Structure formats: C-alpha cells, structure tokens
Amino acid sequence: MNIEECNKSAIDSGHARLHELGYKQELKRDLSVLSNFAFSFSIISVLTGLNTLFGTGLSFGGPISYVYGWLIAGSFTMVVGFSMAEICSSYPTSGGLYYWSAMLAGPTWAPFASWITGWFNIVGQTYLKKGHNGRKKIHWAVTTSVDYSLAQFLQVIILLSTGGVNGGGYQASKYVVIALHAAILLLHAILNSLPIYWLSFFGQLAAAWNVLGVFVLMILIPAVATERANAKFVFTNFNTENEGGIGNKVYIFVLGLLMSQYTLLGYDASAHMTEETKDADTNGPKGIVCAIGISLLVGWAYILGITFAVTDIPHLLSKNNDAGGYAIAQIFYDAFKNRFGSGVGGILCLGVIAVAIFFCGMSSLTSNSRMAYAFSRDGAMPFSPFWRKVNDQEVPINAVWMSAVIAFCMALTSLGSLVAFQAMTSIATIGLYIAYALPSLFRVTLARKSFTPGPFNLGRYGVVVGWIAVLWVAVISVLFSLPVAYPITDQTLNYTPVAVGGLLILLLSSWFFSARHWFKGPITNIEV
C-alpha cells in the first residue's frame, strides 16, 4: 500500500473502526453506499422472490393475502432491519451477525453467542421457498435457493418456447435441472473471483435491472392482457381453494403471509460487505435500511400491477396449463398469446425475470463467501486457514469456491427424498431468522446499558425497536412451523420443529464437548 492509499484509508471511518475492533484491512475497500445497497437489494430481489412464489400467494388467500400480507411482513421486516442497522453501525465487519452477538453478549458469553449465531447464519444462508404449485421445494443456501430456482425457471421458459405442456413442449428431467444449476453456479463463482470493482458494477446493474424490470412488467403485462381484473378483485378477493385442504381463513391468510416474508430475506449482505465499503459505519446501515424500504415499495407496486392481470386462479395453478402450473409464467404467456396469438412476448418478459434471478444468485454467493471468510478468520470453521486466504485481487477466493461447491452438493438432495429435502430447508428458514434476531436480543438484554451506538443510531427508541424485532422473529418462527397441508402424513408434515431442534442439539453438543475448549469467539489480527 503506497502513501496515498494509506492516507485515504486513514480518513475512512469504516477502516478506522475496523482497526479499533482489531482487524487488518485485508479486503479492498472500494464499494460506495450505492454498491453496498445494491448487493442487499439484488438479493432480496423483488423479481426473484415474488415471481417464484406467486403461485403460493394465489393458493393461500390470493390477492388479499399478498396485497396486504406484503405490507404487514414488510413493515415488521423494516423494524428488524433498523435494529440490525444500528448494530452494524457500531460493528462494521464482514462477520456481521455472529460478530455482533459476541460483542453484545459480553466477555463471558461471547464465544458461545458467536458460535450459535454464526452457525445459524451459515446454515441459515439456506432458506425455504415454496414452489409454484404451493408444494415445498428445497434449496441449499441463499445461493442454492436462487440458482436452483433459476434452473427451474429456465426449464419453464424452455417448456413454453417448445409449445408448452399442451403443445408437447420439452419438459426437462430433474437431472437436466441439476445440470443447469451447476452451470449457473460455475458462472457465479467465476464472476465472484473477479476484483471487487467488477462485482460493484454488476451489483449496481442488478439493482437498476430490478427496479426497471418491475416497472416495465407491472405496466406492460396488464396493458397487454385482453382480460383484466377490477379493483374490487385486487383488493378484496380471498381465495380459500387450495391443495392443502385448509379451510380456516385466518390460517390461510397466515400461510399466504409467509410468501412475503420468504421474499424479504438477505439484507444482511450489506453487513457482510462492510469491510469492502467506504465509510462502512454509516453506509452499511444505510444499505440495509434502503434495501428493505425500496424493496417494500417496489414490491407492493409490482404485486398490484400483476394482480390486475389475474382473472382465473384455478387455471393459473393447474398442472395442465401450458406452464405446468407455474403461475407467473402462465400469466405472462396468456397475456401475449390471447392478444397476439403467440406467447413469444411473454417468454421474453420471463427472460427479464431470469436475468434478475441470475444477478440475485451472484450477489448471494458474494455474501456467502464473505461470511465464510470472516468466520474462518476467527477459526470457527474446519480448515479455517485455507478458507480465509485472500488473493492478489483482495478477494477471498477459496471461500468463494467453497460456497459454490457446497451450494451444488446440497442441491443434489433434490434428486432424493422429499422429506429429507424439506427437513434441510426447515433448518435453513428458521436458522436465518434466529441469526437475525440473536444480536438484537443481546442488544436489548445483556448489552442494554453497555451498547455504544455508531453514527447510525436510533437513540432512545433502539431498545423498543429491538424488542419488536425479536418478537416478530419469534412469531414468524412459529408460523413457519405450521403444517401447510392436511391430513398430516410423513410427506405433508412440516418438519421445521424437528429439524431446527436437531440442529440446535448438534450445535450445543459440539459446543459442550469440543468447541468451548478451543473457540474463543472473534480473534483480532492486529494489536489494538
């Protein structure tokens, strides 16, 4: 590092704070607040989450569930985001959640708190998305989830391009989907091996693509559709017909609400990118809050626009339609086919969504690799010295490829047992939310009087916001454990409580029998 670079680093508040916390500046600090925001925004990715889960929203409640459910889930997610942002401002490191827990839990509890939070965060980089027909699909890690969804989405595009279900179109096997998934992961690993300024460029491009894509599609699709829903349908229709055999309206609304909550995930990426962000103690928190806030507004506008093109819910969910039951694909395909006699325009619009999902997966792998790098830097992962290595471009290259390989290996379970598949995603869903909530819990309990806020702080409202965030996570953790189909059998049982309980027992056992003897929590690598 030359004198000029040293002077630049010296005046950067994020670099200075990192030094105060005891860490060397090993990653290239080159991201602006816009770039930091872009990573989280492109992982939340309205075009990814809402489109892949639209069928679930239609199945459980329809318009009322997702039009109002999005606002409810989004509002509480914003509270969670504010709580995380305040903590991020005080501790802007790539470790993010697990480092915050260590600092907030105090010296006595720091190793245990960071161990539990860190492993829940890593496992929780996996989360569950429901498939287009309302049944559960399995995806490993945020990266696996997104890239596997993209592989499925490409399969649907290929199906429609070759005539659809009713026209004898090509329906790819699960092995072809896995091959597509592997190819996508390979591309993402290559992109994440590039210097950070390239990722910054792609991240900003992804954010712009998501915003422009939302507004183009929400206007174009209803405009092209020959039949459109009226405002009464959009704001008051409640669909109680579902394959799960659930008739209670409150229960149905709650399950529909989860569609929105599943989408609003991944904003911790801004925290994991703070060691590469300029003035991270200010810009990292801004990235978290802005990513959630803009996603909330843009997502609601998109939901409203697309719902005006919905007129026949049973048709959209039927496995016998041209898209094989993939609701959003059928909406786009029907809009253009009924207007012009060809669904080509709809297929091109689906391509817009596919690109957004691709960017989402790219940013997800970036976030995953930074978390793995930080956790291994503190010696918490097997073979930590290898995973924490940084190359000449200041990229944690080994952590990048490890994340990609794990994402591929875990997706292979889609070829086997559906029950095992569901158990892993159950762990992932709750795991990520637990990781989100634990730092806030320590902030409002053990560190209530000792917490020193950074430049971004909530003042006297910090404790109240923290408690609301913790309680909301507790509520949705219960909701995620509810059965989604009746009668309950070994194939319809929600394995979340069993799976999460098993993971907790595994983590506690590993702690008491092994890790407590050698894991001391975050390890500084400079003399403070």
Order of alpha helices (4+ residues) and beta strands (2+ residues): alpha-alpha-alpha-alpha-alpha-alpha-alpha-beta-beta-alpha-alpha-alpha-alpha-alpha-alpha-alpha-alpha-alpha-alpha-alpha-alpha-alpha-alpha-alpha
